Amino acid sequence: MHVPGSPFSIKVGDDRSRLDGTVRVVGSGVDRITVGQKASFVIDTSEVGAGTLSVTVDGPSKVDMDCSELDRGYEVSYTPTISGDYLVTVKYNGVNVEGSPFKVAAVGGGAGANISQGTVKARRESTTMSMETIQHTTYKQETMVQESNSSRNTTRQLPIQFDSDARDCTASGIGLQSPVIGRQNSFSVDCSQAGNNVLYVGVYGPDSPCEEVQIRHEGDRKYRVSYYLRDAGDYLIFVKWGDDHIPGSPFHVHV
C-alpha cells in the first residue's frame, strides 16, 4: 500500500528562469502588526522551481525572525519590539516578489515602546534571513474509496500511465540462492522485455530488518540489486515491477 502522499512528485534540476510574479505572499504579517506579538506570513512557492529566498525586515528595531517549511512554501514569523513603520522585503532569486517591499505598521506596546522609539530616533535596523529553497508542487490526488464491512481499498490516480507486464521480468544471482551475512549480496533483474514501470525491491526478515538495499540501473531496464544483512535467518525478498510480483517473487532465502 502507498504511504500517505505517495507517489511523491519531485522536480530534478534548476528552474530559476521562472518569473518571480508566481511567488505569492499572504498573511497579516505584511499588513498590520502589534508590538510584542508574533506576526507571520506565508510565501507560496508552489508554482516555481527551487531557488534562493531572502526576507528582510527593516524598521526602528531588529526583530526575532523564524522560518518554517509548509507543503506549499514557507511561513515566516517575526516579532517587532518598537512601534512604527517596518518594511518587509521578500526576494526570490534576487528579485522582489509581487508587492514587495511591504510597508507594515506596528502599533501598541504601551509607554515603554514609545520611550524606546524616542531613544532610537530616526535610526533604522535591518534583519535578514536567506535560504536555498526546494520546489513545492501542488499535487491534486484523486481517490476512489470502496468500503465494505471489514475492508477498505483506496486507489490513487497516477499522473502517468504505465504499460508493462511483470511476467516478462527475470531475476538471477547468488543473492537469491545462497546469501551470506556480513557482506553485500547481489542479484540481477532484467526488465528489458517487460515494458516501462518502476522496480521495487524489499528484503523482509522476521527478527530484524535488512541493513540496506541498493538498486542500480545498468541500462536498458536491467538492474543490479545488492543488500546487506547482519543476522542469520530466513528472509523474503520481494521484487515487483510496478504493482505486480515478477516470476518467483517473493523469493525465500536462508542466510
C-alpha positions in Angstrom: 0.0 0.0 0.0 1.2 3.5 -0.7 2.1 5.6 2.3 0.2 9.0 2.6 1.4 11.3 -0.3 2.8 8.5 -2.4 3.7 8.6 -5.3 5.6 11.8 -4.4 6.1 14.3 -7.3 9.6 15.9 -7.4 11.5 18.0 -9.9 15.2 17.5 -10.5 17.2 20.4 -11.8 17.4 24.2 -11.6 14.4 26.2 -12.7 15.5 29.7 -11.9 14.1 31.0 -15.2 10.6 31.1 -13.8 9.2 34.6 -13.2 9.0 35.9 -9.6 5.4 37.0 -10.2 4.2 33.5 -9.5 5.5 33.7 -5.9 2.7 35.0 -3.6 2.9 36.4 -0.1 -0.1 36.4 2.1 -0.8 36.9 5.8 -1.3 39.6 8.5 2.5 39.9 8.9 2.7 42.0 5.8 -0.3 44.2 6.7 -0.7 45.4 10.3 1.1 44.0 13.3 1.3 44.6 17.1 4.4 45.3 19.1 5.5 42.4 21.3 3.3 39.9 19.4 4.5 37.4 16.8 3.4 38.3 13.2 3.5 35.8 10.4 3.0 35.5 6.6 3.2 32.7 4.1 5.4 32.7 1.0 3.7 30.5 -1.6 6.4 29.0 -3.9 4.3 26.1 -5.2 4.4 27.4 -8.7 8.2 28.0 -9.1 11.2 25.9 -9.0 14.0 25.7 -6.4 15.9 29.0 -5.8 17.1 31.5 -3.3 14.6 33.1 -1.0 15.5 36.1 1.1 13.5 38.1 3.6 14.5 41.4 5.1 12.6 43.3 7.9 13.7 46.9 8.1 12.4 49.1 10.9 13.0 51.1 14.1 14.4 47.9 15.7 15.8 44.5 14.9 13.3 41.6 15.1 13.4 37.9 16.0 12.7 36.1 12.8 11.9 32.4 12.2 11.0 30.4 9.1 9.3 27.0 8.8 8.6 24.9 5.8 5.0 24.2 4.6 3.5 22.0 1.9 3.2 25.0 -0.4 6.1 27.1 0.6 7.4 28.8 3.8 5.9 30.5 6.8 8.0 33.5 8.1 7.3 34.9 11.6 8.8 37.9 13.3 8.2 39.9 16.5 8.5 43.7 16.5 9.7 45.3 19.7 9.1 49.0 18.9 6.1 50.7 17.3 6.5 52.4 13.9 6.7 51.6 10.2 8.5 48.4 9.0 9.4 47.4 5.5 9.2 43.7 4.7 11.2 42.8 1.6 10.8 39.3 0.0 13.0 38.4 -2.9 13.1 35.2 -4.9 16.3 34.6 -6.9 17.3 38.2 -6.1 14.2 39.8 -7.5 11.4 41.4 -5.5 8.2 39.3 -5.5 4.9 40.9 -6.3 4.0 43.6 -3.8 7.5 43.7 -2.2 8.6 45.6 -0.2 5.5 45.6 2.0 5.0 48.6 4.3 3.7 47.3 7.7 2.7 49.5 10.6 3.4 48.2 14.1 1.1 49.6 16.8 0.7 49.2 20.5 3.3 48.3 23.1 2.5 50.9 25.7 4.6 53.7 27.0 7.8 51.6 27.2 7.7 51.1 23.5 7.2 54.8 22.8 10.1 55.7 25.0 12.3 53.2 23.3 11.3 54.6 19.9 12.2 58.1 21.1 15.7 56.9 22.0 16.2 55.2 18.7 15.0 58.4 16.8 15.4 58.0 13.0 17.8 55.1 13.1 16.7 52.1 11.1 17.7 48.5 11.7 17.5 45.5 9.4 17.1 41.8 10.0 17.7 39.5 7.0 17.2 35.7 6.5 18.0 33.8 3.3 17.9 30.2 2.3 18.1 27.8 -0.6 14.6 26.5 -1.2 13.2 23.3 -2.7 10.4 23.1 -5.2 6.9 22.8 -3.6 4.4 21.5 -6.1 0.6 21.4 -5.6 -0.4 17.9 -6.4 -4.1 17.1 -6.8 -4.8 13.5 -5.9 -7.9 11.6 -7.0 -9.0 8.8 -4.8 -11.7 6.2 -5.1 -12.8 4.6 -1.9 -14.7 1.4 -1.7 -15.8 0.3 1.8 -17.2 -3.0 3.0 -17.9 -4.4 6.4 -14.3 -5.4 7.0 -12.1 -3.7 4.5 -11.4 -0.5 2.6 -9.5 -0.2 -0.7 -8.1 3.1 -1.9 -6.9 3.6 -5.4 -4.9 6.7 -6.4 -4.9 8.1 -9.9 -1.3 8.2 -11.0 -0.1 11.2 -13.0 1.3 8.9 -15.7 0.2 5.6 -17.1 2.5 2.6 -17.3 2.4 -0.2 -19.9 4.2 -3.2 -18.6 4.0 -6.9 -17.8 5.9 -8.2 -14.8 5.7 -11.8 -16.1 8.4 -10.9 -18.7 10.9 -10.0 -16.0 13.6 -12.4 -14.9 15.9 -12.4 -11.8 19.0 -14.4 -11.1 22.2 -14.4 -9.0 23.9 -15.7 -5.8 21.9 -13.2 -3.8 18.7 -15.2 -4.5 20.3 -18.6 -3.9 22.9 -18.6 -1.1 23.4 -15.2 0.5 25.7 -14.7 3.5 25.8 -12.4 6.5 28.3 -9.5 6.9 28.8 -8.7 3.2 27.0 -7.4 0.1 24.8 -10.0 -1.6 23.6 -9.2 -5.1 21.4 -10.4 -8.0 20.3 -9.0 -11.3 16.8 -8.2 -12.5 16.1 -8.0 -16.3 13.0 -6.0 -17.1 14.1 -5.1 -20.7 11.2 -7.1 -22.2 8.6 -6.1 -19.7 7.6 -2.6 -20.8 8.0 0.6 -18.7 7.5 0.7 -15.0 9.2 1.1 -11.6 11.3 -1.6 -9.9 10.5 -2.2 -6.2 12.7 -4.4 -4.1 12.3 -5.2 -0.4 14.0 -7.6 2.0 12.0 -8.8 4.9 13.3 -10.6 8.0 11.0 -11.7 10.8 13.5 -10.9 13.5 15.5 -7.8 12.3 15.1 -5.6 9.2 17.6 -5.6 6.4 20.5 -3.3 6.9 20.3 -1.8 3.4 19.1 -2.4 -0.1 20.5 -0.7 -3.2 19.2 -0.8 -6.7 21.4 0.3 -9.6 20.1 0.7 -13.1 22.7 -0.6 -15.6 20.9 0.5 -18.7 18.1 -0.9 -20.9 15.9 -1.5 -17.8 18.4 -4.0 -16.4 19.2 -3.7 -12.7 21.8 -4.8 -10.2 20.3 -5.2 -6.7 22.5 -5.6 -3.6 21.6 -5.9 0.1 23.4 -6.3 3.4 22.4 -8.5 6.3 23.8 -8.7 9.8 21.7 -11.6 11.2 21.3 -15.2 10.1 17.8 -16.5 9.5 15.0 -16.9 6.9 14.2 -13.9 4.7 11.8 -12.9 2.0 12.9 -10.9 -1.0 10.1 -9.0 -2.7 10.7 -8.0 -6.3 7.9 -6.1 -8.1 7.7 -4.5 -11.5 5.1 -1.8 -10.8 2.3 -3.3 -8.7 3.0 -6.9 -9.7 5.5 -9.5 -8.5 7.9 -10.8 -11.0 8.1 -14.6 -11.5 9.4 -16.3 -8.3 8.7 -13.3 -6.0 8.7 -13.3 -3.1 11.9 -15.3 -3.0 12.6 -17.4 0.1 16.2 -17.3 1.1 18.1 -18.7 4.2 21.1 -16.8 5.4 
